[in-house]
């Protein structure tokens, strides 16, 4: 499994339905750690993850996927972040 940060800026919130995006993050091994960023575990490459999520957002939105291997260090994060990190970096 590879670990990724998926970040986005949703520029069409008032015009586009993002429910499929939220549902997909919920379906996958991910956790929302900041308002517009998720940690994600996947067997795919960064490009494959990017292409997958790009199909769930508006063409004007911004999206970035970054692969990482070292345990993240943080000061405050959204609920579930610590548990996700502990599960992926025992």
N, C-alpha and C positions, 0 to 999 in steps of 0.2 A: 504494500500500500504506500502511496505517495501522499504527502500532506501539502495542502495549498492554503493560501489566503485568497479569498475572492472578494474584491471590493468593487463598488459601483456608485455611480451618481445617476439617479433616476430623474431625468429632466422632463418627463411627460406624465407626472403623477396624476394630474387632473384630466388627462386625455387617454390614458392607457390603463388597461386592467393588468395588474401585476400579480394576481392571485396564483397563476401557474408558477411563477418564480418562487413565491413563498412556499407553495406546496412542494416544489422540487427540493428546496433546502430542507424542508421537514422530512422528506422521504429519504434523503441521503444522510450519510454519517457526517453531520455538520453541526456547528454551533455558531450562533450570532454573537460575536464578542464586542462589537461596536455597532452604532446605528446603521452603517452601510458596509459592514464587513463581516465575513464568515470565515471560520476555519473549516476545512473540508478534507476528508480522507477519501481517496479514490484510487482505483487501479489504472486510471487514465493518465495521459500526459497533460501538461498545462494547456497546450493548444486544444486538445480534445475537450477539456473542461470549459475553456473559454468559448469554443464553438457551440457547445451544448447550451450554456447559459445565454449566449448571444441570441439564441433562438427564442428566448423567453422574455426578452426586453425589447423596448422600442429602438428603432434604428438610430435615434438621436442620443440615446443613453450612453454612458461611459462604463467600461468594464475592464478590470484587470485581474489576472490570475498569476500568482507567484508561488512557485514551489519552495518549500523550506524543509530543512532536516533537523535543525537544532530546536530545543525546547524554547518556546517564546517566553520572554520576561515582560511583565506588565504591571501597571499600577491601576487597579480597578478595571473591571470589565463586566459585561452583562451576565446575568444568571446562567449557570451551566458551563461557563468558560473553564473554570478550574477543574471541574470533573472531566471535561473533554480532554484537556491537556494531560491530566493524570492518566486517563485511559490510553493515550497515545505515546506517553513518555513515562512508563512505569519506573 
